[in-house]
Amino acid sequence: MDKSEIFSATVDFLEFCAKNTDRKFHQCLSTVIFADVFLARLQRIRGKAKLKMKLEGKDVTRRWEQA
């Protein structure tokens, strides 16, 4: 497996867990620390900033809604 396949499998696993776990798991996924690491990995693996910018935009929107 190359890095992109491992990352893809990891994202699939996170999606599976998010669908089948409770609120506490979602709270862990929504932390700034997790998001920073996840987005850094995403940019390094995919080499594309477009998806990173999209995800960051959603995060910024969510933060504005919570404020």
WOHUFEN-V786703 format. One line per field, one symbol per residue. psi: psi as a letter, one per 30 degrees, with the letter a starting at -180 (. if undefined). burial: b if it has 9 or more other ideal C-beta (glycine too) atoms within 8 Angstrom, else e. Layout:
BEGIN
psi: ???
burial: ???
END
This chain:
BEGIN
psi: kleeeeeeeeeeeeeeeefgaaeeeeeefgleeeeeeeeeeeeeefgkfeeeeeeeeeeeeeeeef.
burial: eeeeebbebeeeebeebbeeeeeebbeebeeeebbeeebebbbebbeeeebbeebbeebeebeeeee
END
